[in-house]
Amino acid sequence: MSNTVKVQPDLTFVKELQAVGGESLKKCYQCATCSVVCPLSPPDNPYPRKEMVWAQWGLKDRLVNDIDIWLCHNCGTCSDLCPRGAKPGDLLSALRNMAYRNLAPLPIIGKWMSSSSGILPLAAIPALLYGIIWVLMAGKVGSFLPRFDWNAAHHHWIPTAGGKIVFGGLFPGDYTIDPIFMIVFGFMVWGFYAGVRNLIKALEAQPRTFIVGREKDPHLLVCLIDTFRYEILQHTQFNDCNDDHSDDLDVQRAIGHRLLMFAFVALMIVTGVVAACHWGGWLFRTLGISGLGAIVSAIGHTPMPLYHPIKLLAFVGAGLGVYGLIALTKRRVNLDQEKQSSNWYDWYLIVLIWTIFLTGIGSFVFRILDVALLAYPVYYIHLITVFMMLAYLPWSKLGHLVYRTVALSYAKKIGRLPLGGPRQDDKDSNKKITFIS
């Protein structure tokens, strides 16, 4: 005799879900087209049909602990082919949006990140911080738009009337930029640590999959390396989202994501080299190794000449980022809103990253053109947006870089996904038995 299951709908949860992008879920009449056409859904217990059922019934406990919301890459195939316009892809996206808001600590940040009304307090924190620094430094150097010359003997910038625009002179890295972003980075790591811990705790309730021939579950580190090799570096899941019927915008989506990823990697290398050379040079000079210290400092000294290898890498990163953003924005703008929608989380991230790249490029251009009236304000905006991206990363859509990576790796550990690439499951599907605990 079958067991009786008591269903306790959470209507408040349903309303919250509809508010963050799942407003069409009530249109679903359970035809299962979405699970059939999804190019990524495993053949055993596929998604997103079951998620649509749980969402309609308000089964919050099942949905918030569901690993499959992270396996979806929102290609939109299910929503395109849904005969009722229920947009199952939007539902899974909405569930991830709710996860961004609730996984990490400090729920007030998650609440601010969930709607446009929260943009003011989010931006006000770095705006006030760097505004105060600007005012204090302007009083010290005697101008809000100062110019500087390099004092090699004392190794710092000195304000001069006929000097050049130097962002590090107005916002010194030693005691404004570097310390602040070190604190921001630590705050971000703490947020992700707590968020990942909560995510793994939730995923432990997932049913285990027994794979014939596999003696024991692989170590999570092995699964992380496999995920990094395939899903991150090769973007295999994005590529598998496309088929012979995919249009050029869908193909460009995978390319855009990969180019944007490599752009951030390039810019992280640039930032790391500059910081390492600056502080490495300081350390060598402090230890009395002044010759080596001078060489190390010179390698990362900014502003760099245009032909400097690190500057050239920065140009490459900027170019890759802009090209990737164009591809992603073009696809987002051209989505058929009757089949797939964009929400606040989507546009917040796109606009924020566009602002980071455009202000970074703009501040460089205005500095080269020697237009201080524009160079410093644009750089000020650049600092604000970079702060916002890093500090609030665990609560934003970009947090999927960490959460989805962990979920994909955990799915491989428990057998939900295979090791060695996402399409291996086509060959192994007849070797799996799922045990629901």
FENRA-V695619 format. One record per helix or strand. SS is the DSSP state (@ for helix, = for strand). FROM is the first residue (numbers start at 0). TO is the last residue. If there is no record, write none. Layout:
ss & from & to
SS & FROM & TO
SS & FROM & TO
//
This chain:
ss & from & to
@ & 10 & 21
@ & 24 & 26
@ & 32 & 36
@ & 48 & 56
@ & 59 & 63
@ & 67 & 70
@ & 76 & 80
@ & 87 & 102
@ & 106 & 112
@ & 115 & 140
= & 147 & 150
= & 155 & 158
= & 163 & 163
@ & 166 & 169
@ & 172 & 202
= & 207 & 210
@ & 219 & 231
@ & 235 & 240
@ & 247 & 285
@ & 289 & 299
@ & 308 & 332
@ & 343 & 367
@ & 371 & 390
@ & 392 & 394
@ & 396 & 413
@ & 421 & 430
= & 431 & 434
//
